[in-house]
Amino acid sequence: MHLRRLGKTELMVSEVGLGGAPLAREGVSDAEAIWTVWTALDAGVNLVDTSPHYGLGRSETLIGRALAERPELKKGLILSTKTGHYGAEKDYSYERTRRSVATSLQRLGVDRVDILHIHDVQEAEHMRELLKSQSAYTALREYQEEGVIGFIGVGTRSLEVLQVVVESGAFDCFMMANQLNLIEQAGAPIVQAALRADIGVLIAGAYATGILAKGSADPNARYRYQPASDAVRQRVAAIEELCARWGVALPAAAVQFCLRYGEGQTPPNVVAVLGARTPEQAAAIVETVAKRAPEGFWQELDEFLARSEMPQ
Ligand SMILES: NC(=O)c1ccc[n+]([C@@H]2O[C@H](COP(=O)([O-])OP(=O)(O)OC[C@H]3O[C@@H](n4cnc5c(N)ncnc54)[C@H](OP(=O)(O)O)[C@@H]3O)[C@@H](O)[C@H]2O)c1
């Protein structure tokens, strides 16, 4: 597995990481979730992302159990979790953040994590407020000084919040959700600005929450967490046709499309975080980067994206 430098954090992260949100999904057994984590790590993934929001702590707890049962997997592992969003509740206060991080460490069974993101702030003004006041940000900086947190990031789909993240210079990295994939490229300018500022970029939602892994014909394919519409399926079908002509698998195209954004940098510094809820899906994570698609494929894909309409 190729490693990439995550911007100024200097962390060397596998180009694809495991996203822990689906582990907490209804119907996923504890054993299956634990096996999913093991499969990803055994295959060479070295980053696992989670949040107290995912299953109200269940994702963190299951990852903690996976690591407790096989403690050798902690070696070299980069753990990323979040604070501020807990199910229906959001709380970015200083006090709650101190408690939230302490609980996350307990669930994960570790005494430090590498990356701690402020989770799901939606408005630029709110983020500016957090930077000015006694808030989640202050609590995270304190934890960082205490050595409990390696680096501080922001996980959100809000591009206006990510603009503040880049302009403020207050963060080491960010996780951008569902704004950059084969269907949606609104997040591309922010990623490029972050790379210029040497902010580490983790791209979440490379599969667009499912359809770019499952394909356009799969009745269970989702786009932005909802059943995929006909318009989205048609767009994916057109990309699949292009993939088939070049002998490239759709999930590989989806992931490598995101990774290409970091490739102008030396070494490349964009990584993709992919959600999986079964060992099979976890094993498929590394397959997406096993073989690079040829340059001619990317030229044709770029032309297709430039001339075709995004579905609304
Ligand atoms: N605000 C934030 O900070 C934020 C927001 C979103 C995500 N994230 C992080 O980024 C990670 C990735 O996002 P995501 O999980 O929402 O979306 P994603 O990675 O785009 O899609 C994950 C879904 O794709 C499907 N899938 C994965 N591998 C597959 C395979 N081999 N074959 C068929 N289907 C497959 C599964 O859907 P089914 O379960 O339907 O099979 C899975 O739940 C999250 O887990 C989380 O860690 C962060």
The ligand as an SDF file (V2000), in Angstrom:
LIG
                    3D

 48 52  0  0  0  0  0  0  0  0999 V2000
  -18.7560   15.0530    8.1760 N   0  0  0  0  0  0  0  0  0  0  0  0
  -17.8010   14.1380    8.1570 C   0  0  0  0  0  0  0  0  0  0  0  0
  -16.7430   14.2880    8.7390 O   0  0  0  0  0  0  0  0  0  0  0  0
  -18.0270   12.8650    7.3960 C   0  0  0  0  0  0  0  0  0  0  0  0
  -19.1610   12.7100    6.6130 C   0  0  0  0  0  0  0  0  0  0  0  0
  -19.3200   11.5290    5.8990 C   0  0  0  0  0  0  0  0  0  0  0  0
  -18.3830   10.5290    6.0010 C   0  0  0  0  0  0  0  0  0  0  0  0
  -17.3040   10.6620    6.8120 N   0  0  0  0  0  0  0  0  0  0  0  0
  -16.2940    9.5690    6.9450 C   0  0  0  0  0  0  0  0  0  0  0  0
  -15.9830    9.0870    5.6710 O   0  0  0  0  0  0  0  0  0  0  0  0
  -16.3080    7.6990    5.5830 C   0  0  0  0  0  0  0  0  0  0  0  0
  -16.7900    7.3770    4.1790 C   0  0  0  0  0  0  0  0  0  0  0  0
  -18.0730    7.9210    3.9500 O   0  0  0  0  0  0  0  0  0  0  0  0
  -19.3910    7.0200    3.8590 P   0  0  0  0  0  0  0  0  0  0  0  0
  -19.1410    5.7380    4.5740 O   0  0  0  0  0  0  0  0  0  0  0  0
  -20.5100    7.8680    4.3250 O   0  0  0  0  0  0  0  0  0  0  0  0
  -19.5980    6.8380    2.3000 O   0  0  0  0  0  0  0  0  0  0  0  0
  -18.8020    6.0810    1.1290 P   0  0  0  0  0  0  0  0  0  0  0  0
  -17.4610    5.6510    1.5360 O   0  0  0  0  0  0  0  0  0  0  0  0
  -18.9250    6.9210   -0.0890 O   0  0  0  0  0  0  0  0  0  0  0  0
  -19.7500    4.8180    0.8980 O   0  0  0  0  0  0  0  0  0  0  0  0
  -19.7990    3.7560    1.8110 C   0  0  0  0  0  0  0  0  0  0  0  0
  -20.8640    2.7800    1.3780 C   0  0  0  0  0  0  0  0  0  0  0  0
  -20.5310    2.2420    0.0890 O   0  0  0  0  0  0  0  0  0  0  0  0
  -20.9700    0.9020    0.0120 C   0  0  0  0  0  0  0  0  0  0  0  0
  -19.8100    0.0560   -0.2950 N   0  0  0  0  0  0  0  0  0  0  0  0
  -18.5570    0.1650    0.2020 C   0  0  0  0  0  0  0  0  0  0  0  0
  -17.7530   -0.7790   -0.3380 N   0  0  0  0  0  0  0  0  0  0  0  0
  -18.5210   -1.4920   -1.1870 C   0  0  0  0  0  0  0  0  0  0  0  0
  -18.2660   -2.5960   -2.0500 C   0  0  0  0  0  0  0  0  0  0  0  0
  -17.0490   -3.1410   -2.1370 N   0  0  0  0  0  0  0  0  0  0  0  0
  -19.2950   -3.0860   -2.7700 N   0  0  0  0  0  0  0  0  0  0  0  0
  -20.5260   -2.5420   -2.7000 C   0  0  0  0  0  0  0  0  0  0  0  0
  -20.8270   -1.5000   -1.9030 N   0  0  0  0  0  0  0  0  0  0  0  0
  -19.8350   -0.9810   -1.1550 C   0  0  0  0  0  0  0  0  0  0  0  0
  -21.5790    0.5330    1.3470 C   0  0  0  0  0  0  0  0  0  0  0  0
  -22.9860    0.7720    1.2330 O   0  0  0  0  0  0  0  0  0  0  0  0
  -24.0400   -0.2860    1.8830 P   0  0  0  0  0  0  0  0  0  0  0  0
  -23.8360   -0.1520    3.3520 O   0  0  0  0  0  0  0  0  0  0  0  0
  -25.3480    0.2420    1.3950 O   0  0  0  0  0  0  0  0  0  0  0  0
  -23.6610   -1.6300    1.3370 O   0  0  0  0  0  0  0  0  0  0  0  0
  -20.9530    1.5600    2.2810 C   0  0  0  0  0  0  0  0  0  0  0  0
  -21.7510    1.8310    3.4080 O   0  0  0  0  0  0  0  0  0  0  0  0
  -17.3530    7.4710    6.6790 C   0  0  0  0  0  0  0  0  0  0  0  0
  -17.4470    6.1210    7.0350 O   0  0  0  0  0  0  0  0  0  0  0  0
  -16.7850    8.3720    7.7500 C   0  0  0  0  0  0  0  0  0  0  0  0
  -15.7050    7.7370    8.3950 O   0  0  0  0  0  0  0  0  0  0  0  0
  -17.0980   11.8210    7.4890 C   0  0  0  0  0  0  0  0  0  0  0  0
  1  2  1  0
  2  3  2  0
  2  4  1  0
  4  5  1  0
  4 48  2  0
  5  6  2  0
  6  7  1  0
  7  8  2  0
  8  9  1  0
  8 48  1  0
  9 10  1  0
  9 46  1  0
 10 11  1  0
 11 12  1  0
 11 44  1  0
 12 13  1  0
 13 14  1  0
 14 15  2  0
 14 16  1  0
 14 17  1  0
 17 18  1  0
 18 19  2  0
 18 20  1  0
 18 21  1  0
 21 22  1  0
 22 23  1  0
 23 24  1  0
 23 42  1  0
 24 25  1  0
 25 26  1  0
 25 36  1  0
 26 27  1  0
 26 35  1  0
 27 28  2  0
 28 29  1  0
 29 30  1  0
 29 35  2  0
 30 31  1  0
 30 32  2  0
 32 33  1  0
 33 34  2  0
 34 35  1  0
 36 37  1  0
 36 42  1  0
 37 38  1  0
 38 39  2  0
 38 40  1  0
 38 41  1  0
 42 43  1  0
 44 45  1  0
 44 46  1  0
 46 47  1  0
M  CHG  2   8   1  16  -1
M  END
$$$$
